[in-house]
Amino acid sequence: MRRRNFVKLGLLSTVSTMSWSKDVKPDITLFEKFSKPLAIPPILNPIILKNGTKEYNLNVQEGEVEFLKGAQTKTYGVNTDFLGPTIRVKRNDKIKINVKNSLKEETVLHWHGLKVPGINDGGPNRAIPPNATWSTQYKINQRASLCWYHPHTHKKTDFQVYMGIAGLFLIDDEESLNVSLPKEYGKDDIPLVFQDRRFDKDAQFIHKQSMHDVMMGVTGNIFLINGVIDPYVEVSAKIIRFRLLNGANSRIYSFIFNDDRHFYQVAGDSSFLPKPVKMKRLILSPGERAEILVDFSDLAGKEILFGDGLSNKPLLKIKIKNDKAQKFNLPKELTKITEYKEYKNTKRRDFSLDMRPGWLGINGKRMDINRIDEEVTLGQTEIWRIKNPNNMPHPFHIHGCSFKILSRNSFPSYANEKGLKDTVLVYSNETVELAVQFDYEATKNYPYMYHCHILEHEDAGMMGQFTVKRDFI
C-alpha cells in the first residue's frame, strides 16, 4: 500500500457508529458525543537538586477509568490512572528520573526519541521488577522536539501500552523558545495523544485475541484523545499549535478537518522542519509525532471537527470562542538541518521487514534478547536501507538517534519529511534510505533496538538489537 492510497478520504460524519461487544451490558453506554472536555496532561514539576540536576519521580501503577458511562475499566498509568504527566526539559539540562514499578509484573520505560546511552534507554534488557525502582540520569543534548515515553517490556510492550502507560516528553532549546510560534501549553499549544481501544461486555479492554491480531496489529473501534473518548476543546480565534502523537498500538491515522481546511506542519519527530509545509492531510503511523499550526481566525463563535480520514471518524470537536480574531505572521523559515551532509562512501546496512503466515522478523530472524544483530561504530554516519516487501505498511523506529530520510524507492522524501525523524512509515514494496549516526555507546548488556512500531509486530519478533562502540582500530 503506497502513500497515495491513503488520501482517498470521506467526509467526517458526526454520526456515531461505534460499538464494542455484541453482548455488552445494557447499563453501559457511551457518553454523549463531544460532551467531555479534552484533558491536558499536566507538566510534571521536578525537584531541583543541589548540583542543578532536575529530578523527576514516576510511578507506574494500576488504576480505573470511566471511559464508558456506567462502568470502570481497569487500566495502567504513570502517576495517575491512565497515561502520564508531561516531562518538559531544556537542552543541556541534567536530569534524573526515578521509575517505580507498582505493577504486579515487570515493566520498564523507554524514552522514545531521546538520544541517551543504551544503559539509560529503557529497553527490554532493563526490566524493573514489581515494587522496585530504576533511577537513571543523563544530559539532554539534542534539538527541540516532541518525544514520549512508553513501556518496552520484553514481549509485553503491546499489552502495557494498551493498558495505558505512555506520556509526553517535550524538549525545548534556544531556537524553539525564540521562534514565533504559539507557546502557551494547553491554551494555544495543545498536545494530542491519539489512541484506539476495544471493550468487552464489562467495559474492559480487549487486547490480542487471535493470530490475526498479532499479524495485523490490534485496532479498536473506540478512539481516545489524551485518554478521553470524543472530547471537545475551546480555543481562541487565532492560530493554534497542536502537537500530535500517534500513541496507538497499530493504527495509522490520516488527520483532516471536516471543512477540508489547510494547515501547516512545522515539526516532525526530532526537529522543526526547515520551513512550514502547507497541507490538508497528515499521515502519522504509530510512534510518529508532528506539530501543526491551524488558523481559526475565520471561525469566531463556530465549531469544527478534527478527525481521521481513513476511518472517517471525527475525533475532536474544536469550539472557537466568539472573541476578536487574532492574525499571525507565519515564519518563512524555522531551522536549518545541518546534520548528515556527508554520507557518501560510508557503510551501508540493509534491513528487510519480513512477514509470512504466523511469523514476523527482520532479515529472516526473529528477535532474540540474547543475540546482538548489528555492531555500529560510534559517531560514524551510515546509510540504513529499510525494505518492506509486504503488502502491509510498517513504521520503523531506531533507538538512540535521529535520522534523515534520503529517499523512498530512489525518489526524494516528502516535503514534510525534510526535518529529522526517529520513526518512518515504510509503505508496501518500498525501500527507504536513511542517513543515521549514533552519538552514545550501547553495550551488549544494554543495546539499542530497531523495530517495527506496530507493537504487536515488535513483540512477536520484528525487532533487532545493536551495539554502538568506539572504533579502536
C-alpha positions as CSV (number, residue, x, y, z in Angstrom):
1,M,0.0,0.0,0.0
2,R,1.5,3.3,-1.1
3,R,1.0,6.7,0.4
4,R,-1.3,7.8,-2.4
5,N,-3.8,5.1,-1.3
6,F,-4.2,6.9,2.0
7,V,-5.6,10.2,0.6
8,K,-8.9,8.9,-0.7
9,L,-11.0,10.1,2.2
10,G,-14.6,10.5,3.1
11,L,-16.2,13.5,4.9
12,L,-16.1,13.2,8.6
13,S,-19.5,12.4,9.9
14,T,-20.8,13.3,13.4
15,V,-23.0,10.2,13.4
16,S,-21.5,7.7,15.8
17,T,-21.2,4.1,14.5
18,M,-19.1,2.9,17.5
19,S,-19.7,-0.3,19.2
20,W,-17.7,-2.7,21.3
21,S,-19.3,-6.1,22.2
22,K,-22.5,-7.6,20.9
23,D,-23.5,-8.7,24.4
24,V,-22.5,-5.5,26.1
25,K,-24.4,-4.9,29.3
26,P,-27.4,-2.6,28.7
27,D,-26.4,-0.2,31.5
28,I,-23.0,0.5,29.9
29,T,-23.2,3.2,27.2
30,L,-21.1,5.9,25.5
31,F,-21.2,9.3,27.0
32,E,-22.9,11.9,24.8
33,K,-20.6,12.7,21.9
34,F,-18.3,15.7,22.4
35,S,-19.6,16.2,25.9
36,K,-16.3,15.9,27.8
37,P,-13.5,18.5,27.7
38,L,-10.1,17.5,26.4
39,A,-7.8,16.5,29.2
40,I,-4.4,18.3,29.1
41,P,-1.6,16.1,30.6
42,P,-0.1,18.2,33.4
43,I,3.5,19.2,33.3
44,L,5.5,17.3,36.0
45,N,7.4,19.6,38.3
46,P,10.9,18.4,39.1
47,I,12.9,18.5,42.3
48,I,16.0,20.7,41.8
49,L,19.0,19.0,43.4
50,K,21.9,20.9,44.8
51,N,24.0,20.4,41.7
52,G,21.2,21.7,39.5
53,T,20.0,18.3,38.3
54,K,16.3,18.1,37.7
55,E,14.8,15.0,39.4
56,Y,11.5,13.5,38.3
57,N,9.6,10.8,40.1
58,L,7.4,8.4,38.0
59,N,5.2,5.7,39.5
60,V,3.9,3.0,37.1
61,Q,0.6,2.0,38.7
62,E,-2.7,0.3,38.3
63,G,-5.9,2.3,38.0
64,E,-9.6,2.5,36.9
65,V,-11.2,4.9,34.5
66,E,-14.8,5.5,33.5
67,F,-14.3,5.7,29.7
68,L,-17.8,4.3,29.2
69,K,-20.8,5.6,31.2
70,G,-21.7,3.2,34.0
71,A,-18.5,1.1,34.2
72,Q,-14.9,1.3,35.4
73,T,-12.2,0.0,33.2
74,K,-9.1,-1.4,34.7
75,T,-6.0,0.5,33.5
76,Y,-2.3,1.2,33.9
77,G,-0.9,4.7,34.1
78,V,2.0,6.8,35.3
79,N,1.4,8.9,38.5
80,T,-2.3,8.6,37.6
81,D,-4.9,6.0,36.3
82,F,-4.2,6.3,32.6
83,L,-1.4,7.8,30.5
84,G,1.1,10.0,32.5
85,P,2.3,13.6,33.0
86,T,4.3,15.6,30.5
87,I,8.0,15.9,31.3
88,R,9.4,19.2,29.9
89,V,13.1,19.9,29.8
90,K,15.6,22.2,28.0
91,R,18.6,21.3,26.0
92,N,21.7,20.9,28.3
93,D,19.5,20.1,31.3
94,K,20.9,17.3,33.6
95,I,18.0,15.1,34.7
96,K,17.4,12.2,36.9
97,I,14.3,10.0,36.6
98,N,13.2,7.6,39.3
99,V,10.8,5.0,37.8
100,K,9.0,3.0,40.5
101,N,7.1,-0.2,39.3
102,S,3.9,-0.6,41.4
103,L,2.5,-3.2,39.0
104,K,2.4,-6.9,39.7
105,E,4.5,-7.6,36.7
106,E,7.8,-6.4,35.2
107,T,7.9,-3.2,33.3
108,V,10.3,-0.5,32.0
109,L,10.0,3.0,30.5
110,H,11.7,3.8,27.2
111,W,12.4,7.4,26.3
112,H,11.3,7.3,22.7
113,G,13.1,9.9,20.6
114,L,15.8,10.8,23.2
115,K,19.5,10.5,22.4
116,V,20.8,8.8,25.5
117,P,23.3,6.0,26.1
118,G,22.0,2.4,25.8
119,I,22.3,2.0,29.6
120,N,19.8,4.8,30.0
121,D,17.5,4.0,27.1
122,G,15.0,1.8,28.9
123,G,14.9,-1.2,26.5
124,P,13.7,-4.7,27.2
125,N,17.0,-5.6,28.8
126,R,16.3,-3.1,31.6
127,A,13.4,-4.8,33.3
128,I,12.1,-3.3,36.6
129,P,10.7,-6.0,38.9
130,P,7.5,-5.3,40.9
131,N,8.0,-3.0,43.9
132,A,11.4,-1.9,42.6
133,T,12.7,1.5,41.4
134,W,15.1,2.2,38.5
135,S,16.9,5.5,38.7
136,T,18.6,6.8,35.5
137,Q,20.5,10.1,34.9
138,Y,21.5,11.7,31.6
139,K,22.0,15.1,30.0
140,I,19.7,16.4,27.3
141,N,21.7,17.1,24.2
142,Q,19.5,17.3,21.2
143,R,17.2,19.6,19.2
144,A,13.8,20.8,20.4
145,S,11.3,18.0,19.8
146,L,8.2,16.2,20.9
147,C,9.3,12.9,22.3
148,W,7.4,10.4,24.5
149,Y,7.9,7.6,27.0
150,H,6.2,4.2,27.0
151,P,7.0,0.6,28.2
152,H,9.4,-1.5,26.3
153,T,8.9,-4.7,28.4
154,H,10.1,-7.9,26.7
155,K,7.1,-9.4,24.8
156,K,4.6,-7.2,26.8
157,T,5.2,-3.8,25.2
158,D,1.9,-4.1,23.3
159,F,-0.2,-5.0,26.3
160,Q,1.3,-2.5,28.7
161,V,0.9,0.4,26.2
162,Y,-2.6,-0.8,25.5
163,M,-3.4,-0.7,29.3
164,G,-2.4,3.0,29.3
165,I,1.3,3.5,30.0
166,A,2.5,6.5,27.9
167,G,3.4,10.1,28.4
168,L,4.9,13.1,26.5
169,F,8.5,14.3,26.8
170,L,9.0,17.8,25.5
171,I,12.4,19.2,24.8
172,D,13.0,23.0,24.3
173,D,16.1,24.7,23.0
174,E,17.0,28.3,22.3
175,E,15.6,28.0,18.8
176,S,12.2,26.7,19.9
177,L,12.0,29.3,22.7
178,N,12.7,32.2,20.4
179,V,10.8,31.1,17.3
180,S,7.5,32.9,16.6
181,L,5.0,30.1,17.3
182,P,2.3,29.7,19.9
183,K,3.8,28.6,23.2
184,E,1.1,28.6,26.0
185,Y,0.8,25.0,26.9
186,G,-2.7,23.7,26.9
187,K,-4.1,27.0,25.6
188,D,-2.7,27.7,22.1
189,D,0.0,25.0,22.2
190,I,-2.1,21.8,22.7
191,P,-0.8,18.2,23.0
192,L,-2.9,15.5,21.5
193,V,-2.2,11.8,22.1
194,F,-4.3,9.6,19.7
195,Q,-5.1,6.0,20.6
196,D,-7.8,3.5,20.0
197,R,-9.3,0.7,22.1
198,R,-12.0,-2.0,22.0
199,F,-14.0,-3.1,25.1
200,D,-15.7,-6.3,26.2
201,K,-19.2,-6.6,27.6
202,D,-17.9,-5.5,31.1
203,A,-16.2,-2.4,29.6
204,Q,-12.7,-3.9,30.0
205,F,-10.0,-3.5,27.3
206,I,-9.8,-6.3,24.8
207,H,-6.2,-6.8,23.6
208,K,-4.9,-9.7,21.5
209,Q,-7.4,-12.4,20.8
210,S,-6.0,-14.3,17.8
211,M,-3.1,-14.7,15.4
212,H,-4.9,-12.1,13.2
213,D,-4.4,-9.5,15.9
214,V,-0.7,-10.4,16.1
215,M,-0.2,-10.3,12.3
216,M,-2.3,-7.2,11.6
217,G,-1.9,-5.4,14.9
218,V,-4.7,-4.6,17.3
219,T,-7.0,-1.8,16.4
220,G,-10.1,-0.7,18.2
221,N,-13.4,1.0,17.3
222,I,-13.3,3.4,20.2
223,F,-11.0,6.4,19.8
224,L,-9.3,8.3,22.6
225,I,-7.5,11.6,22.7
226,N,-5.5,12.2,25.8
227,G,-7.5,9.4,27.3
228,V,-10.9,10.8,26.6
229,I,-13.5,9.5,24.1
230,D,-14.8,12.2,21.7
231,P,-13.6,15.3,23.7
232,Y,-14.0,18.9,22.8
233,V,-11.6,21.8,23.3
234,E,-12.2,25.6,23.3
235,V,-9.7,27.8,21.6
236,S,-9.4,31.5,20.7
237,A,-10.0,32.7,17.1
238,K,-6.3,32.6,16.1
239,I,-3.5,30.3,15.1
240,I,-3.4,27.2,17.3
241,R,-0.4,24.9,17.6
242,F,-1.3,21.2,18.0
243,R,1.4,18.7,19.0
244,L,0.3,15.3,17.7
245,L,1.4,11.9,18.9
246,N,0.2,8.6,17.3
247,G,0.3,6.6,20.5
248,A,-1.8,3.7,19.1
249,N,-0.6,0.1,19.1
250,S,-1.0,-0.3,15.3
251,R,-3.5,2.2,13.8
252,I,-2.3,4.6,11.1
253,Y,-4.1,8.0,11.0
254,S,-4.7,10.5,8.2
255,F,-5.7,13.7,10.0
256,I,-8.1,16.1,8.4
257,F,-10.6,18.8,9.2
258,N,-14.3,18.4,8.2
259,D,-14.2,21.6,6.1
260,D,-11.1,20.3,4.4
261,R,-9.1,23.4,5.5
262,H,-5.4,23.5,5.1
263,F,-2.9,23.7,7.9
264,Y,0.9,23.9,8.3
265,Q,3.2,21.2,9.6
266,V,6.1,22.9,11.4
267,A,7.8,19.9,13.1
268,G,8.2,16.2,12.9
269,D,9.6,13.6,15.3
270,S,13.0,15.1,16.1
271,S,13.2,18.6,14.9
272,F,11.4,21.6,13.3
273,L,11.0,21.4,9.5
274,P,13.2,23.8,7.6
275,K,10.1,25.7,6.7
276,P,6.3,25.3,7.2
277,V,4.7,22.8,4.9
278,K,1.1,23.6,3.8
279,M,-1.2,20.5,3.7
280,K,-4.7,19.2,4.1
281,R,-3.9,15.7,5.2
282,L,-1.3,14.4,7.6
283,I,-0.5,10.7,7.9
284,L,1.0,9.5,11.1
285,S,1.9,5.9,11.9
286,P,2.4,4.5,15.4
287,G,5.2,6.2,17.2
288,E,5.4,9.2,14.9
289,R,4.9,12.8,16.0
290,A,4.1,16.1,14.3
291,E,3.4,19.7,15.1
292,I,0.8,21.6,13.1
293,L,-0.5,25.2,13.0
294,V,-4.1,25.8,12.2
295,D,-5.7,29.2,11.7
296,F,-9.1,29.5,13.3
297,S,-9.4,33.3,13.0
298,D,-12.2,33.0,10.5
299,L,-14.3,30.8,12.8
300,A,-15.1,33.0,15.8
301,G,-18.2,31.6,17.6
302,K,-18.2,28.5,15.4
303,E,-17.2,24.8,15.7
304,I,-15.1,22.5,13.6
305,L,-14.2,18.8,13.7
306,F,-10.8,17.2,13.5
307,G,-10.6,13.5,12.8
308,D,-9.2,10.5,10.9
309,G,-10.0,10.4,7.2
310,L,-9.1,6.7,6.9
311,S,-11.8,5.6,9.3
312,N,-14.0,8.7,8.5
313,K,-14.3,9.3,12.3
314,P,-14.5,12.8,13.9
315,L,-12.2,12.6,17.0
316,L,-12.2,16.1,18.4
317,K,-14.6,19.0,18.3
318,I,-12.9,22.4,18.4
319,K,-15.1,25.2,19.7
320,I,-13.8,28.6,18.7
321,K,-14.5,31.4,21.2
322,N,-16.6,34.3,19.9
323,D,-13.7,36.8,20.5
324,K,-11.7,39.1,18.4
325,A,-9.8,37.4,15.6
326,Q,-6.0,37.5,16.0
327,K,-3.8,37.5,13.0
328,F,-0.5,35.7,12.9
329,N,2.6,36.0,10.6
330,L,3.8,32.5,9.8
331,P,7.6,32.2,9.9
332,K,9.1,31.6,6.5
333,E,11.9,29.6,7.9
334,L,12.1,27.5,11.1
335,T,15.5,25.9,11.2
336,K,18.4,24.7,9.2
337,I,19.1,20.9,9.0
338,T,22.9,20.7,9.1
339,E,23.1,17.0,10.1
340,Y,24.2,14.3,7.7
341,K,25.6,16.4,4.9
342,E,28.4,14.0,4.3
343,Y,27.2,10.5,3.9
344,K,28.6,9.2,0.6
345,N,31.1,6.4,0.6
346,T,30.0,5.3,4.0
347,K,28.9,2.0,5.5
348,R,25.5,0.7,4.3
349,R,23.2,-1.7,6.1
350,D,20.1,-3.4,4.7
351,F,17.0,-4.4,6.8
352,S,14.1,-6.4,5.4
353,L,10.8,-6.3,7.3
354,D,9.7,-9.9,6.8
355,M,6.3,-11.4,7.2
356,R,4.8,-14.8,6.5
357,P,1.8,-16.6,8.0
358,G,2.3,-16.8,11.7
359,W,5.9,-15.3,11.6
360,L,7.4,-11.9,11.8
361,G,11.1,-10.9,11.8
362,I,13.8,-8.7,10.3
363,N,16.4,-10.0,7.9
364,G,15.0,-13.5,8.3
365,K,15.5,-13.5,12.1
366,R,13.1,-13.1,14.9
367,M,14.0,-11.0,17.9
368,D,16.3,-12.9,20.4
369,I,17.1,-10.9,23.5
370,N,20.4,-12.9,23.8
371,R,21.6,-12.1,20.3
372,I,23.2,-8.9,19.0
373,D,22.3,-8.4,15.4
374,E,24.5,-5.4,14.4
375,E,27.6,-3.6,15.7
376,V,27.8,0.1,14.9
377,T,30.8,2.4,15.2
378,L,30.2,5.4,17.5
379,G,30.0,8.8,15.6
380,Q,30.1,7.3,12.1
381,T,27.3,8.3,9.7
382,E,25.8,5.2,8.0
383,I,23.1,4.6,5.4
384,W,20.4,2.2,6.5
385,R,18.1,0.8,3.8
386,I,14.8,-0.4,5.1
387,K,13.0,-2.6,2.7
388,N,9.3,-3.6,3.1
389,P,8.5,-6.5,0.7
390,N,5.0,-6.9,2.2
391,N,1.5,-5.5,1.3
392,M,1.2,-4.0,4.8
393,P,3.0,-0.7,5.7
394,H,5.3,-0.8,8.7
395,P,6.6,2.1,10.9
396,F,10.3,1.6,11.6
397,H,11.9,3.0,14.7
398,I,15.5,3.2,15.7
399,H,16.6,3.8,19.3
400,G,19.3,6.3,20.4
401,C,19.3,8.5,17.3
402,S,17.6,10.8,14.9
403,F,17.9,10.2,11.2
404,K,17.4,12.0,7.9
405,I,15.2,10.4,5.2
406,L,17.2,10.4,2.0
407,S,14.9,8.7,-0.4
408,R,11.8,6.5,-1.0
409,N,12.3,4.0,-3.8
410,S,15.1,6.3,-5.1
411,F,12.7,9.3,-5.1
412,P,13.1,12.3,-2.8
413,S,11.5,12.2,0.6
414,Y,8.2,14.0,1.1
415,A,8.1,17.7,1.8
416,N,7.1,17.2,5.5
417,E,10.0,14.7,6.0
418,K,12.8,17.2,5.5
419,G,13.4,17.5,9.2
420,L,15.0,14.9,11.5
421,K,13.0,11.8,12.5
422,D,13.3,8.6,14.5
423,T,10.3,6.7,13.1
424,V,9.4,6.3,9.5
425,L,6.5,4.7,7.8
426,V,7.7,2.3,5.1
427,Y,5.0,1.5,2.6
428,S,4.5,-1.8,0.8
429,N,7.1,-2.7,-1.7
430,E,9.1,0.3,-0.8
431,T,12.8,0.8,0.2
432,V,13.6,3.9,2.4
433,E,17.1,5.1,2.7
434,L,18.1,6.8,6.0
435,A,21.3,8.7,7.0
436,V,21.9,7.9,10.6
437,Q,24.6,8.4,13.3
438,F,24.8,7.3,16.9
439,D,26.5,9.7,19.4
440,Y,26.3,7.4,22.5
441,E,27.6,4.0,23.3
442,A,25.3,1.0,23.7
443,T,26.8,-2.2,25.2
444,K,25.9,-5.9,24.8
445,N,24.2,-5.8,28.2
446,Y,22.2,-2.7,27.3
447,P,21.9,-2.5,23.5
448,Y,19.7,-0.3,21.3
449,M,16.7,-1.7,19.4
450,Y,15.4,-1.2,15.9
451,H,11.9,-2.5,15.2
452,C,8.5,-2.1,13.7
453,H,6.5,0.2,15.9
454,I,3.3,-1.8,15.3
455,L,3.6,-3.0,18.9
456,E,2.2,-6.5,18.2
457,H,4.8,-6.9,15.5
458,E,7.6,-5.8,17.7
459,D,6.7,-8.2,20.5
460,A,6.2,-11.1,18.0
461,G,9.7,-10.8,16.7
462,M,10.0,-7.8,14.2
463,M,12.8,-6.3,16.2
464,G,16.6,-6.5,16.4
465,Q,19.4,-5.4,18.8
466,F,22.6,-3.5,18.1
467,T,25.6,-2.2,20.0
468,V,27.4,1.1,19.5
469,K,31.1,1.2,20.3
470,R,34.2,3.3,19.7
471,D,36.4,2.3,16.8
472,F,39.8,1.5,18.3
473,I,41.4,0.2,15.0
